[in-house]
């Protein structure tokens, strides 16, 4: 298949593009800066320069593809305020609508990227694809797009599949910047008491789920993609410092860290997302190479620059 991947130099989008190439697919990747995408180009991808706020730059590429993977996200400064969050959500809405229109015209499959914050805080309860979305602040945009894509599927016949990963870790992305880098500098703290649950997935395992969803998913399907074992945030934080051979760290009040990171992000990070990934295993035969965060963290930390 010829697959158009948005956000192809991002943490998730890059992993998806590489997995698609390894599986024998042809990939065109949307990138803001081709100079940052040399490794992707050497791996065999075609690069399309463009910005997610400029549909004219990417809609023609989407229309030439057999399938589209939407993994782009608007880049914003580190402190995520409510205003900046709205900009992220609005950019995603604009791009998703343009891609959905293109896929409706051509009959191509659209694979949309949701996230772990889409369900909101359910405490100790396990959530899955049947749980209504009552999003945390950072999940509000994805939840709105989920409803709109479902409507487009039913009304317009859009062939859409939604993948909602847990917390995505690997040698890059938020895991590297918020956990590994901070721990190396002696700045890592657990946000709040850390009793909230996080369900995780390695970025390469997540990418494999995208490859499976392109050809194996039901039109209109949605899948949560997570490893087998959820962890409380306190334990996840401890596993990172243990892997680095450093002393375990203390906690920081959410209100205090909000001054640095923004209340929108922190209010989401302290929620519980204890997610079941049974459906993606049952329907797509997806089996993660790393079934538990605790077994992979040392390898990932060692590979993080």
C-alpha positions as CSV (number, residue, x, y, z in Angstrom):
1,X,0.0,0.0,0.0
2,X,1.0,3.6,-0.5
3,X,0.5,5.3,2.9
4,X,0.6,9.0,3.7
5,X,1.8,9.6,7.2
6,X,1.4,13.0,8.9
7,X,3.8,14.0,11.6
8,X,6.4,11.7,10.1
9,X,9.3,13.2,12.0
10,X,7.4,13.0,15.3
11,X,8.0,10.4,18.0
12,X,4.9,8.3,17.0
13,X,4.6,9.2,13.4
14,X,8.3,8.4,12.8
15,X,8.0,5.0,14.3
16,X,4.8,4.3,12.3
17,X,6.6,5.4,9.1
18,X,9.6,3.1,9.8
19,X,7.3,0.2,10.6
20,X,5.3,0.6,7.4
21,X,8.5,0.7,5.4
22,X,9.8,-2.4,7.1
23,X,6.5,-4.2,6.3
24,X,7.0,-3.4,2.6
25,X,4.6,-0.4,2.2
26,X,5.4,2.7,0.3
27,X,5.4,5.8,2.5
28,X,5.0,9.5,1.9
29,X,5.7,11.4,5.1
30,X,4.5,15.0,5.8
31,X,7.3,16.9,7.5
32,X,7.8,20.5,8.5
33,X,11.6,20.5,8.0
34,X,13.0,17.9,5.5
35,X,16.5,18.6,7.0
36,X,15.3,16.7,10.1
37,X,14.0,13.8,8.2
38,X,17.2,12.5,6.6
39,X,17.1,9.1,8.3
40,X,13.5,8.6,7.1
41,X,14.4,9.5,3.6
42,X,17.3,7.1,3.6
43,X,15.0,4.4,4.9
44,X,13.0,4.8,1.7
45,X,10.2,7.3,2.5
46,X,9.2,10.1,0.2
47,X,9.1,13.5,2.0
48,X,6.3,16.0,1.5
49,X,7.0,19.4,3.1
50,X,4.1,21.1,4.7
51,X,2.3,22.4,7.7
52,X,-0.8,21.0,9.3
53,X,-2.5,24.4,9.2
54,X,-2.1,24.5,5.4
55,X,-4.3,21.9,3.8
56,X,-3.2,22.8,0.3
57,X,0.2,21.5,1.1
58,X,-0.9,18.0,2.1
59,X,-4.3,17.2,0.7
60,X,-3.0,16.3,-2.8
61,X,-0.6,13.7,-1.2
62,X,-3.5,12.3,0.9
63,X,-5.6,11.9,-2.2
64,X,-2.8,9.9,-4.0
65,X,-2.5,7.5,-1.1
66,X,-4.2,4.2,-0.4
67,X,-4.4,5.0,3.3
68,X,-3.6,7.9,5.6
69,X,-2.2,7.8,9.1
70,X,-2.8,11.0,11.0
71,X,-0.1,11.3,13.7
72,X,0.7,15.0,13.6
73,X,0.3,17.4,16.5
74,X,0.8,21.1,16.6
75,X,4.1,22.0,18.4
76,X,3.6,24.5,21.2
77,X,6.0,26.0,23.9
78,X,6.6,23.8,26.9
79,X,4.0,25.4,29.3
80,X,0.7,24.1,28.1
81,X,-1.9,26.8,28.9
82,X,-5.6,26.5,28.2
83,X,-5.2,28.9,25.2
84,X,-2.3,26.9,23.8
85,X,-4.3,23.7,24.3
86,X,-7.2,25.1,22.3
87,X,-4.7,25.9,19.5
88,X,-3.6,22.3,19.5
89,X,-7.2,21.0,19.4
90,X,-8.2,23.5,16.6
91,X,-5.2,22.5,14.4
92,X,-6.1,18.8,14.8
93,X,-9.7,19.5,14.0
94,X,-8.8,21.4,10.9
95,X,-6.3,18.8,9.7
96,X,-8.6,15.8,10.5
97,X,-11.5,17.4,8.6
98,X,-9.3,18.0,5.5
99,X,-7.9,14.4,5.6
100,X,-11.4,12.9,6.2
101,X,-12.7,14.9,3.2
102,X,-9.8,13.6,1.0
103,X,-10.3,10.0,2.2
104,X,-14.1,10.2,1.6
105,X,-13.5,11.3,-2.0
106,X,-11.0,8.5,-2.7
107,X,-12.2,5.7,-0.5
108,X,-8.9,5.5,1.3
109,X,-8.7,4.4,4.9
110,X,-7.9,7.1,7.6
111,X,-6.2,5.9,10.7
112,X,-6.6,8.5,13.5
113,X,-4.4,8.8,16.6
114,X,-6.3,9.4,19.9
115,X,-4.7,9.1,23.3
116,X,-4.8,7.9,26.9
117,X,-6.5,11.1,28.2
118,X,-9.6,10.6,26.0
119,X,-11.4,8.6,28.7
120,X,-10.8,10.9,31.6
121,X,-10.2,9.8,35.2
122,X,-11.8,6.5,36.2
123,X,-9.9,5.8,39.3
124,X,-9.2,2.1,39.8
125,X,-11.8,1.1,37.2
126,X,-10.6,-0.5,33.9
127,X,-11.7,1.3,30.8
128,X,-11.9,0.0,27.2
129,X,-13.4,0.9,23.8
130,X,-16.9,0.7,25.2
131,X,-16.3,3.2,28.0
132,X,-17.9,6.6,27.1
133,X,-15.3,9.3,26.7
134,X,-15.3,12.0,29.4
135,X,-11.9,13.4,28.6
136,X,-9.2,14.9,30.8
137,X,-8.2,18.4,29.7
138,X,-5.6,17.1,27.2
139,X,-8.1,14.6,25.7
140,X,-10.8,17.1,24.9
141,X,-9.7,17.6,21.3
142,X,-9.4,13.9,20.6
143,X,-12.8,13.2,22.1
144,X,-14.4,15.7,19.9
145,X,-12.7,14.3,16.8
146,X,-13.8,10.7,17.8
147,X,-17.4,11.8,17.8
148,X,-17.0,13.6,14.5
149,X,-15.2,10.8,12.8
150,X,-17.9,8.3,14.0
151,X,-20.5,10.6,12.5
152,X,-18.6,10.8,9.2
153,X,-18.3,7.0,9.1
154,X,-22.0,6.5,9.6
155,X,-23.2,9.4,7.4
156,X,-20.6,9.5,4.6
157,X,-19.1,6.0,4.6
158,X,-15.7,7.3,5.7
159,X,-13.4,4.3,6.3
160,X,-11.8,5.4,9.6
161,X,-10.0,3.5,12.3
162,X,-9.1,5.1,15.6
163,X,-6.1,4.0,17.7
164,X,-5.9,5.3,21.3
165,X,-2.5,4.4,22.8
166,X,-1.7,4.6,26.5
167,X,1.4,6.5,27.6
168,X,3.8,6.0,24.8
169,X,7.4,5.4,25.9
170,X,10.7,4.7,24.1
171,X,14.0,6.5,23.5
172,X,12.4,9.8,22.7
173,X,9.2,11.8,23.0
174,X,7.7,12.8,26.3
175,X,9.2,9.9,28.1
176,X,12.7,11.1,27.3
177,X,12.1,14.8,28.1
178,X,9.9,14.4,31.1
179,X,11.3,11.4,32.8
180,X,14.8,10.3,31.6
181,X,16.3,13.8,31.0
182,X,14.8,15.1,34.3
183,X,16.1,12.1,36.3
184,X,19.6,12.5,34.8
185,X,19.6,16.1,36.0
186,X,18.3,15.3,39.4
187,X,15.1,17.1,38.8
188,X,12.6,14.3,38.4
189,X,9.7,14.3,40.9
190,X,6.5,12.3,41.0
191,X,3.5,14.6,40.4
192,X,1.3,14.3,43.4
193,X,0.9,11.1,45.4
194,X,1.4,8.9,42.3
195,X,-1.5,6.6,43.2
196,X,-3.1,7.1,39.8
197,X,-2.8,4.3,37.2
198,X,-1.0,4.7,33.9
199,X,-1.2,2.1,31.1
200,X,1.8,2.2,28.8
201,X,2.9,1.0,25.3
202,X,6.3,1.1,23.7
203,X,6.4,3.2,20.6
204,X,7.6,0.3,18.4
205,X,4.8,-1.9,19.6
206,X,2.3,0.9,18.9
207,X,3.7,1.3,15.4
208,X,3.1,-2.4,14.8
209,X,-0.6,-1.9,15.8
210,X,-0.9,0.8,13.1
211,X,0.5,-1.6,10.5
212,X,-2.0,-4.2,11.6
213,X,-4.9,-1.7,11.6
214,X,-4.3,-0.6,8.0
215,X,-5.5,-3.9,6.6
216,X,-7.0,-5.9,9.4
217,X,-9.3,-3.5,11.2
218,X,-13.1,-3.1,10.7
219,X,-14.1,0.2,9.1
220,X,-15.3,2.4,12.0
221,X,-13.4,0.4,14.6
222,X,-11.6,1.9,17.6
223,X,-8.8,0.2,19.5
224,X,-7.0,1.0,22.8
225,X,-3.4,0.0,22.4
226,X,-1.6,-0.8,25.7
227,X,0.7,-3.3,27.3
228,X,-0.5,-5.9,29.7
229,X,0.4,-4.4,33.1
230,X,-0.8,-0.9,34.2
231,X,1.4,0.8,36.8
232,X,0.8,3.5,39.4
233,X,2.6,6.7,38.5
234,X,4.7,6.4,41.7
235,X,6.0,3.0,40.6
236,X,6.7,4.1,37.1
237,X,8.7,7.0,38.4
238,X,10.7,4.7,40.7
239,X,11.4,2.3,37.8
240,X,13.0,5.1,35.8
241,X,15.3,6.2,38.6
242,X,16.2,2.5,39.4
243,X,17.1,2.0,35.7
244,X,19.5,4.9,35.9
245,X,21.0,3.7,39.2
246,X,19.8,6.9,41.0
247,X,18.1,7.4,44.3
248,X,14.3,7.4,44.2
249,X,12.8,10.8,44.1
250,X,10.2,12.7,46.1
251,X,6.9,14.2,45.0
252,X,5.9,17.6,43.9
253,X,2.4,19.1,44.5
254,X,0.4,19.3,41.2
255,X,-0.4,23.0,41.8
256,X,3.3,23.8,42.1
257,X,4.4,21.9,38.9
258,X,1.5,23.5,37.1
259,X,3.4,26.8,37.2
260,X,6.1,25.2,35.1
261,X,4.1,22.8,32.8
262,X,0.7,24.4,32.7
263,X,-2.5,23.4,34.5
264,X,-4.0,21.7,31.4
265,X,-1.1,19.2,31.1
266,X,-0.7,18.5,34.9
267,X,-4.5,18.1,35.4
268,X,-4.3,15.3,32.8
269,X,-1.1,13.7,34.1
270,X,-2.6,13.1,37.6
271,X,-5.6,11.2,36.2
272,X,-6.0,7.4,36.2
273,X,-6.1,5.6,32.8
274,X,-6.2,1.9,33.6
275,X,-6.9,0.6,30.1
276,X,-7.7,-2.8,28.7
277,X,-6.0,-3.7,25.4
278,X,-7.9,-7.0,24.8
279,X,-9.8,-5.9,21.7
280,X,-6.8,-5.0,19.6
281,X,-5.2,-8.4,20.5
282,X,-8.4,-10.3,19.7
283,X,-9.3,-8.6,16.5
284,X,-6.0,-7.7,15.0
285,X,-3.7,-10.4,16.5
286,X,-1.5,-7.7,17.9
287,X,1.1,-9.0,20.3
288,X,3.5,-6.5,21.8
289,X,7.2,-7.4,21.9
290,X,7.4,-5.7,25.3
291,X,4.5,-6.8,27.4
292,X,5.4,-4.8,30.5
293,X,7.0,-1.5,31.1
294,X,9.0,-2.8,34.1
295,X,10.8,-5.3,31.8
296,X,11.6,-2.8,29.1
297,X,12.5,0.3,31.0
298,X,16.2,-0.4,31.5
299,X,16.6,-1.1,27.8
300,X,14.8,2.1,26.8
301,X,16.7,4.3,29.3
302,X,20.0,2.9,28.0
303,X,19.0,3.7,24.4
304,X,17.8,7.3,25.2
305,X,20.4,9.9,24.1
